[in-house]
Amino acid sequence: MLVVGGRLAAALMALISMRAVTTFLTPEQYGELALLIAVQSFCGLLLINPIGQHINLHTHAWWDDGTLMARLKSYRGYIIMVSFVGAIVIFTMGKQHTLEQILWTSIAMFTVVIVGTWNSTLIPMLNLLGFRAASVLWSILTVIIGLACSICLVMWLSTATAWFAGQAIGLGICALGANYVLQKHVLPTKHSKEHLSLIDKRTVLSYCLPLALATGLMWLQLSGYRFLVESYWGLAQLGFMVIGLQLAGQISALAESLAMQFFHPMFFRRVSAHEQMDEVKLALSDLLNTLIPVYFVLTGLIIVSAPYLLKVLVASEFQDAKFFVMLGAGIELCRVVGNLLSNAAHIRRKTNSLALPYGVGAITTVVLIVLIGLRQQEIIWVGVALIFGAIAMLLVMLIAMYRQVSFRLDVWRCLFGIVVMLAMIGLVDWLPTPDGMIMAIECLIVTATLASIVVVALLWKNSATLRLLNVQLRKN
């Protein structure tokens, strides 16, 4: 209940942020913000995420032997180097701005990469180690402080950079808070003042570099395409499209973060001894059979609720993006299921196997967008290209990951989730068009309540879920 309540509160603030950002920024400015976020995610996925996954896999072992904080000390310099990369990329992109504007945007990017990395490392780490209350608190405060600072800055200076800089303040303050809590719970050991190695050369070559290739291709598929869209259709069209896709992404990210915060700590604890293949197969199967049916229901909910979500959560300039929200729901379904399946590669430390699925998805997406751009088609076809790329990625991922860990799917629960999703999609043309905020909220409450009942039915007495929950995170 603590995790669910905390994540719902954070998600509510994130959705309020969407309303705020679409109110204060024009579609063109939002397109510029989308490019800034794409550069930030480039640094995160390509350069930070591989090391972060290595830390996640070893967090429990390092905590148990008292070396966790000593190992994290050597992470600082690497994060600063990655931040310089982000700043340099921004500096080379800003040809249409003055030197002063480019400089401030580069500084904002440098800061966001640093504080964003520590925030996304330390707060989930608190959750992994069982300090759920602290993790929930700092997650909520990150969104609240970031929103307040972004609004203050954008009211003073109406630019995408101002909003971006406000987010940095929230990320930084709460990263410091999470670090304080972690330090308070660390037991003094002989390693406390040492600088221990975080990662060795062998792990970098065998695990991190292949994972960086895979996540770089994933970035190209999920965010890198924005630069092509800006080139062919302009910033305003990009902003309009991204807001629809991002609305679906925000809701999907809520469900995924709930799952990660609630189930992944138990999952990682179960697979920490990755040589025990029978337990690894069962743990991955349990994770998939708990979450995949739920994600089907969530996808149907987003699609059927698209017009009501737009009415409530975005400004009037962006409320015609219904089709992008629906396409975004399908893209997000492929993304989150692909992320679940990719755990097989992380468990087996064979992250080179992720390159093929993400490579197929990225190539499919980029080739289709270029063809659409050259033919000067409407931007709605970009959404179709994105969903084709996502489906291609998921199909290859399913095959590749099954070869790593031969998981078993609960066919009946998955089929039930698919049937519910299709039933929701079938209702799209039958539901009333929202003619006001109150009606939109009422429709959202009804559809969300029905979907919640279905989710509870899927999880109720689910043996896979019960096995996941019956795990002790910390040794006494």
C-alpha positions as CSV (number, residue, x, y, z in Angstrom):
1,M,0.0,0.0,0.0
2,L,2.9,2.3,0.8
3,V,4.5,1.8,-2.6
4,V,1.2,2.0,-4.5
5,G,0.1,5.1,-2.7
6,G,3.5,6.8,-3.2
7,R,3.8,5.9,-6.8
8,L,0.2,7.1,-7.5
9,A,1.0,10.4,-5.8
10,A,4.2,10.8,-7.8
11,A,2.3,9.9,-11.0
12,L,-0.4,12.4,-10.2
13,M,2.2,15.1,-9.9
14,A,3.8,14.0,-13.2
15,L,0.5,14.2,-15.0
16,I,-0.1,17.7,-13.5
17,S,3.3,18.6,-14.8
18,M,2.1,17.6,-18.3
19,R,-0.8,19.9,-18.0
20,A,1.5,22.7,-16.8
21,V,4.2,22.2,-19.4
22,T,1.6,22.3,-22.3
23,T,0.1,25.4,-20.7
24,F,3.3,27.3,-20.5
25,L,5.1,26.1,-23.7
26,T,3.9,26.3,-27.3
27,P,4.0,23.2,-29.5
28,E,7.3,24.5,-31.0
29,Q,8.8,25.0,-27.6
30,Y,7.6,21.6,-26.5
31,G,9.3,20.1,-29.6
32,E,12.5,21.8,-28.5
33,L,12.1,20.3,-25.0
34,A,11.5,16.9,-26.6
35,L,14.9,17.2,-28.3
36,L,16.6,18.1,-25.0
37,I,15.0,15.1,-23.3
38,A,16.2,12.9,-26.2
39,V,19.8,14.1,-25.6
40,Q,19.5,13.4,-21.9
41,S,18.1,9.9,-22.6
42,F,20.9,9.3,-25.0
43,C,23.4,9.9,-22.2
44,G,21.3,7.8,-19.8
45,L,20.7,4.8,-22.1
46,L,23.9,4.6,-24.0
47,L,26.5,5.6,-21.3
48,I,24.9,5.4,-17.9
49,N,22.4,2.5,-18.0
50,P,24.9,-0.3,-18.6
51,I,26.8,0.7,-15.5
52,G,23.5,1.2,-13.6
53,Q,22.3,-2.3,-14.5
54,H,25.6,-3.7,-13.3
55,I,25.1,-1.9,-10.0
56,N,21.5,-3.2,-9.7
57,L,22.7,-6.8,-10.2
58,H,25.3,-6.4,-7.4
59,T,23.5,-4.1,-4.9
60,H,22.4,-6.8,-2.5
61,A,25.8,-8.6,-2.6
62,W,27.7,-5.3,-2.0
63,W,25.3,-4.3,0.8
64,D,25.7,-7.6,2.5
65,D,29.5,-7.4,2.5
66,G,29.6,-3.7,3.4
67,T,31.3,-2.4,0.2
68,L,28.4,-0.7,-1.5
69,M,29.2,3.0,-0.6
70,A,32.9,2.5,-1.2
71,R,32.3,1.2,-4.7
72,L,29.9,4.0,-5.6
73,K,32.7,6.6,-4.9
74,S,34.4,5.7,-8.2
75,Y,31.1,6.3,-10.0
76,R,31.3,10.1,-9.6
77,G,34.1,10.8,-12.1
78,Y,32.4,8.7,-14.8
79,I,29.1,10.5,-14.4
80,I,30.8,13.9,-14.7
81,M,32.5,12.7,-18.0
82,V,29.1,11.6,-19.4
83,S,27.6,15.0,-18.4
84,F,30.3,16.7,-20.5
85,V,29.3,14.6,-23.5
86,G,25.7,15.8,-23.1
87,A,26.7,19.4,-22.9
88,I,28.9,19.1,-26.0
89,V,26.1,17.5,-28.0
90,I,23.8,20.4,-27.1
91,F,26.5,22.9,-28.0
92,T,26.8,21.5,-31.5
93,M,23.1,21.4,-32.0
94,G,22.1,25.0,-31.2
95,K,22.7,26.7,-34.6
96,Q,19.4,28.6,-34.5
97,H,20.1,30.2,-31.1
98,T,22.5,32.8,-29.8
99,L,25.8,31.8,-28.2
100,E,24.5,32.8,-24.8
101,Q,21.3,30.6,-25.2
102,I,23.4,27.7,-26.3
103,L,25.8,28.1,-23.4
104,W,22.9,28.1,-20.8
105,T,21.3,25.1,-22.4
106,S,24.6,23.2,-22.4
107,I,25.0,24.0,-18.7
108,A,21.4,22.8,-18.0
109,M,22.1,19.6,-19.8
110,F,25.4,19.0,-17.9
111,T,23.6,19.5,-14.6
112,V,20.5,17.4,-15.5
113,V,22.7,14.4,-16.5
114,I,24.6,14.5,-13.2
115,V,21.7,15.0,-10.8
116,G,19.4,12.8,-12.9
117,T,21.8,9.9,-12.8
118,W,22.3,10.1,-9.0
119,N,18.6,10.5,-8.5
120,S,17.8,7.4,-10.6
121,T,20.5,5.5,-8.9
122,L,20.1,6.2,-5.2
123,I,16.3,6.4,-4.9
124,P,15.7,3.0,-6.6
125,M,18.6,1.6,-4.6
126,L,16.7,2.5,-1.4
127,N,13.8,0.5,-2.7
128,L,16.0,-2.4,-3.7
129,L,17.4,-2.6,-0.2
130,G,13.9,-2.5,1.4
131,F,13.8,1.1,2.6
132,R,10.5,1.6,0.8
133,A,9.2,4.6,2.8
134,A,12.3,6.7,2.1
135,S,12.3,5.7,-1.6
136,V,8.6,6.7,-2.0
137,L,9.1,10.0,-0.1
138,W,12.1,11.1,-2.3
139,S,10.4,10.0,-5.5
140,I,7.3,12.2,-4.7
141,L,9.5,15.1,-3.6
142,T,11.5,14.9,-6.9
143,V,8.4,15.5,-8.9
144,I,6.9,18.2,-6.6
145,I,10.1,20.2,-6.3
146,G,10.9,19.8,-10.0
147,L,7.4,20.9,-11.0
148,A,7.5,24.0,-8.7
149,C,10.9,25.1,-9.9
150,S,10.1,24.5,-13.6
151,I,6.9,26.6,-13.3
152,C,8.8,29.4,-11.5
153,L,11.6,29.5,-14.1
154,V,9.3,29.2,-17.1
155,M,7.1,32.1,-15.8
156,W,10.3,34.2,-15.6
157,L,11.7,33.0,-18.9
158,S,9.4,31.2,-21.3
159,T,11.7,28.7,-22.9
160,A,12.2,24.9,-23.0
161,T,15.6,25.4,-21.3
162,A,14.0,27.1,-18.3
163,W,11.6,24.2,-17.8
164,F,14.5,21.7,-18.2
165,A,16.6,23.6,-15.6
166,G,13.7,23.5,-13.1
167,Q,13.7,19.7,-13.4
168,A,17.4,19.7,-12.5
169,I,16.7,21.4,-9.2
170,G,14.2,18.8,-8.1
171,L,16.4,15.9,-9.2
172,G,19.4,17.3,-7.4
173,I,17.8,18.1,-4.1
174,C,16.2,14.7,-3.8
175,A,19.3,12.9,-4.9
176,L,21.1,14.5,-1.9
177,G,18.2,13.5,0.3
178,A,18.3,9.9,-0.8
179,N,22.1,9.8,-0.3
180,Y,21.6,11.1,3.2
181,V,19.2,8.3,4.1
182,L,21.4,5.6,2.5
183,Q,24.5,6.9,4.4
184,K,22.5,6.9,7.7
185,H,21.6,3.2,7.3
186,V,25.1,2.0,6.2
187,L,26.9,0.1,8.9
188,P,30.6,1.2,9.4
189,T,33.0,-1.3,8.0
190,K,36.7,-1.5,7.2
191,H,35.8,-0.5,3.6
192,S,34.0,2.7,4.5
193,K,36.8,5.1,3.6
194,E,38.2,3.1,0.7
195,H,37.7,3.6,-3.0
196,L,36.9,0.1,-4.2
197,S,36.6,-0.8,-7.9
198,L,33.0,-0.5,-9.2
199,I,33.6,-2.6,-12.3
200,D,36.4,-4.5,-13.9
201,K,37.6,-4.5,-17.5
202,R,36.2,-8.0,-18.2
203,T,32.7,-6.9,-17.1
204,V,33.0,-3.7,-19.2
205,L,33.9,-5.7,-22.3
206,S,31.5,-8.7,-21.8
207,Y,28.5,-7.0,-20.2
208,C,28.5,-3.2,-20.4
209,L,29.7,-2.6,-24.0
210,P,27.2,-5.0,-25.5
211,L,24.5,-3.5,-23.3
212,A,25.5,0.0,-24.4
213,L,25.1,-1.1,-28.0
214,A,21.7,-2.5,-27.3
215,T,20.4,0.5,-25.3
216,G,21.9,2.8,-27.9
217,L,19.7,1.1,-30.6
218,M,16.8,1.3,-28.2
219,W,17.3,5.0,-27.8
220,L,17.4,5.4,-31.6
221,Q,14.0,3.6,-31.8
222,L,12.3,5.4,-28.8
223,S,13.9,8.9,-28.9
224,G,16.4,9.3,-31.7
225,Y,13.7,9.4,-34.3
226,R,12.7,12.9,-33.0
227,F,15.6,14.5,-34.8
228,L,14.4,13.0,-38.1
229,V,10.9,14.3,-37.4
230,E,12.2,17.7,-36.6
231,S,14.1,17.7,-39.8
232,Y,11.2,16.7,-42.0
233,W,8.2,18.2,-40.2
234,G,9.5,20.9,-37.9
235,L,9.5,21.5,-34.1
236,A,5.8,22.4,-33.8
237,Q,4.7,19.1,-35.5
238,L,7.2,17.2,-33.4
239,G,5.8,18.8,-30.2
240,F,2.3,17.9,-31.1
241,M,3.2,14.3,-31.9
242,V,5.4,13.8,-28.8
243,I,2.8,15.0,-26.4
244,G,0.4,12.3,-27.5
245,L,3.0,9.6,-27.4
246,Q,4.3,10.9,-24.1
247,L,0.8,10.9,-22.5
248,A,0.6,7.2,-23.1
249,G,4.2,6.8,-22.0
250,Q,3.5,8.6,-18.7
251,I,0.7,6.2,-17.8
252,S,2.7,3.2,-18.9
253,A,5.7,4.4,-17.0
254,L,3.6,4.7,-13.9
255,A,2.6,1.0,-14.2
256,E,6.2,0.0,-15.0
257,S,7.6,2.0,-12.1
258,L,5.1,0.4,-9.7
259,A,6.1,-3.0,-11.0
260,M,9.8,-2.2,-10.7
261,Q,9.5,-0.7,-7.2
262,F,7.3,-3.5,-5.9
263,F,8.3,-6.7,-7.7
264,H,11.8,-6.1,-9.1
265,P,13.6,-6.0,-5.7
266,M,12.2,-9.5,-4.9
267,F,13.0,-10.7,-8.5
268,F,16.6,-9.5,-8.3
269,R,17.1,-11.1,-4.9
270,R,15.9,-14.4,-6.3
271,V,18.2,-14.3,-9.3
272,S,21.3,-12.9,-7.5
273,A,22.7,-16.4,-7.6
274,H,22.3,-16.6,-11.3
275,E,24.0,-20.0,-11.6
276,Q,20.9,-21.7,-10.2
277,M,19.1,-22.0,-13.5
278,D,15.9,-23.7,-12.2
279,E,15.3,-20.8,-9.8
280,V,16.2,-18.3,-12.5
281,K,13.7,-19.8,-14.9
282,L,11.0,-19.9,-12.3
283,A,11.7,-16.3,-11.1
284,L,11.6,-14.9,-14.7
285,S,8.4,-16.8,-15.4
286,D,6.8,-15.5,-12.3
287,L,7.7,-11.9,-13.2
288,L,6.3,-12.3,-16.7
289,N,3.1,-14.1,-15.6
290,T,2.4,-11.4,-13.0
291,L,2.9,-8.4,-15.2
292,I,2.3,-9.2,-18.9
293,P,-1.5,-9.8,-18.5
294,V,-1.7,-6.5,-16.4
295,Y,0.1,-4.6,-19.2
296,F,-2.5,-5.9,-21.8
297,V,-5.3,-4.5,-19.6
298,L,-3.4,-1.2,-19.2
299,T,-3.0,-0.8,-22.9
300,G,-6.7,-1.2,-23.5
301,L,-7.4,1.3,-20.8
302,I,-5.1,3.9,-22.3
303,I,-6.7,3.5,-25.8
304,V,-10.3,3.7,-24.6
305,S,-9.5,6.6,-22.4
306,A,-7.5,8.6,-24.9
307,P,-9.9,11.5,-25.5
308,Y,-10.7,11.9,-21.8
309,L,-7.0,11.9,-20.9
310,L,-6.3,14.6,-23.4
311,K,-9.2,16.7,-22.1
312,V,-8.0,16.5,-18.5
313,L,-4.2,16.4,-18.8
314,V,-3.1,18.7,-21.7
315,A,-3.8,22.2,-22.8
316,S,-6.3,22.9,-25.6
317,E,-3.6,23.3,-28.2
318,F,-2.7,19.6,-27.9
319,Q,-6.1,18.0,-27.5
320,D,-6.4,16.7,-31.1
321,A,-3.6,14.2,-30.5
322,K,-6.0,11.2,-29.8
323,F,-4.6,9.0,-32.5
324,F,-1.0,9.5,-31.2
325,V,-2.1,8.5,-27.7
326,M,-3.6,5.3,-29.1
327,L,-0.5,4.5,-31.1
328,G,1.6,5.3,-28.1
329,A,-0.3,2.8,-26.0
330,G,0.7,0.0,-28.5
331,I,4.3,1.2,-28.6
332,E,4.5,1.3,-24.8
333,L,3.0,-2.3,-24.6
334,C,5.8,-3.5,-26.8
335,R,8.4,-1.5,-24.8
336,V,7.4,-2.7,-21.3
337,V,7.0,-6.3,-22.3
338,G,10.4,-6.1,-24.1
339,N,12.0,-4.7,-21.0
340,L,10.6,-7.6,-18.9
341,L,11.9,-10.1,-21.4
342,S,15.3,-8.4,-21.5
343,N,15.9,-9.5,-17.9
344,A,16.9,-12.9,-19.3
345,A,20.0,-11.3,-20.9
346,H,20.8,-9.4,-17.7
347,I,20.5,-12.5,-15.5
348,R,22.8,-14.5,-17.8
349,R,25.2,-11.6,-18.3
350,K,24.8,-12.0,-22.1
351,T,23.7,-8.5,-23.0
352,N,25.1,-8.8,-26.5
353,S,21.9,-10.7,-27.3
354,L,19.9,-7.5,-26.8
355,A,21.5,-5.8,-29.8
356,L,19.6,-7.8,-32.4
357,P,16.1,-7.0,-31.1
358,Y,16.7,-3.3,-30.6
359,G,18.7,-3.2,-33.8
360,V,15.8,-4.6,-35.8
361,G,13.4,-2.2,-34.1
362,A,15.6,0.8,-34.7
363,I,16.3,0.0,-38.4
364,T,12.6,-0.7,-39.1
365,T,11.6,2.6,-37.4
366,V,14.3,4.8,-39.0
367,V,13.8,3.4,-42.6
368,L,10.1,3.8,-42.4
369,I,10.3,7.4,-41.1
370,V,12.8,8.4,-43.8
371,L,10.6,6.9,-46.5
372,I,7.5,8.7,-45.1
373,G,9.5,11.9,-44.9
374,L,10.8,11.7,-48.4
375,R,7.3,11.1,-49.7
376,Q,6.1,14.1,-47.6
377,Q,3.3,12.2,-46.0
378,E,1.4,13.4,-43.0
379,I,3.1,13.1,-39.6
380,I,0.4,10.6,-38.4
381,W,2.3,8.0,-40.5
382,V,5.3,8.5,-38.2
383,G,3.3,7.0,-35.4
384,V,2.5,4.0,-37.6
385,A,6.2,3.6,-38.3
386,L,7.0,3.7,-34.6
387,I,4.5,0.9,-33.8
388,F,5.8,-1.3,-36.6
389,G,9.3,-0.8,-35.2
390,A,8.1,-1.7,-31.7
391,I,6.4,-4.9,-32.9
392,A,9.4,-6.0,-34.8
393,M,11.6,-5.4,-31.7
394,L,9.3,-7.4,-29.5
395,L,9.0,-10.4,-31.8
396,V,12.8,-10.7,-32.1
397,M,13.2,-10.1,-28.3
398,L,10.8,-12.9,-27.5
399,I,12.8,-15.4,-29.5
400,A,16.2,-14.2,-28.4
401,M,15.4,-14.1,-24.7
402,Y,13.7,-17.5,-24.7
403,R,17.0,-18.9,-25.9
404,Q,18.7,-17.4,-22.9
405,V,16.1,-18.5,-20.3
406,S,13.3,-21.0,-21.2
407,F,10.6,-19.2,-19.3
408,R,7.0,-20.5,-19.2
409,L,4.0,-18.2,-19.8
410,D,0.6,-18.6,-18.2
411,V,-1.3,-18.8,-21.4
412,W,-4.8,-18.5,-19.9
413,R,-4.0,-15.4,-18.0
414,C,-2.3,-13.8,-21.0
415,L,-5.2,-14.7,-23.2
416,F,-7.7,-13.2,-20.7
417,G,-5.6,-10.0,-20.7
418,I,-5.7,-9.8,-24.5
419,V,-9.4,-10.4,-24.6
420,V,-10.0,-7.6,-22.2
421,M,-7.7,-5.3,-24.2
422,L,-9.5,-6.0,-27.4
423,A,-12.9,-5.5,-25.8
424,M,-11.8,-2.1,-24.6
425,I,-10.5,-1.2,-28.0
426,G,-13.9,-2.2,-29.5
427,L,-15.6,0.3,-27.2
428,V,-13.7,3.3,-28.6
429,D,-16.3,4.3,-31.2
430,W,-19.2,3.7,-28.8
431,L,-18.1,5.9,-25.9
432,P,-19.3,9.6,-25.8
433,T,-17.1,12.4,-26.8
434,P,-16.1,14.5,-23.8
435,D,-17.9,17.9,-23.8
436,G,-16.3,19.2,-20.6
437,M,-13.8,18.5,-17.8
438,I,-16.3,17.0,-15.4
439,M,-17.6,14.5,-18.0
440,A,-14.1,13.5,-18.9
441,I,-13.1,12.9,-15.3
442,E,-16.3,10.8,-14.7
443,C,-15.5,8.6,-17.8
444,L,-11.9,8.2,-16.6
445,I,-13.1,7.1,-13.1
446,V,-15.5,4.5,-14.6
447,T,-13.0,3.0,-17.1
448,A,-10.1,3.0,-14.5
449,T,-12.4,1.3,-11.9
450,L,-13.4,-1.4,-14.4
451,A,-9.8,-2.0,-15.4
452,S,-8.7,-2.1,-11.7
453,I,-11.2,-4.8,-11.0
454,V,-9.8,-6.9,-13.9
455,V,-6.2,-6.4,-12.7
456,V,-7.1,-7.5,-9.1
457,A,-8.8,-10.6,-10.6
458,L,-5.6,-11.4,-12.6
459,L,-3.4,-11.0,-9.5
460,W,-5.7,-12.6,-7.0
461,K,-4.4,-16.0,-5.9
462,N,-1.9,-15.9,-8.7
463,S,0.8,-18.4,-7.7
464,A,3.5,-16.5,-9.6
465,T,2.7,-13.3,-7.8
466,L,2.7,-15.1,-4.4
467,R,6.1,-16.6,-5.0
468,L,7.5,-13.2,-5.9
469,L,6.1,-11.6,-2.7
470,N,7.5,-14.4,-0.5
471,V,11.1,-13.1,-0.6
472,Q,13.3,-11.5,2.1
473,L,15.2,-8.5,0.7
474,R,17.8,-8.0,3.4
475,K,19.7,-10.5,5.5
476,N,19.1,-10.1,9.2
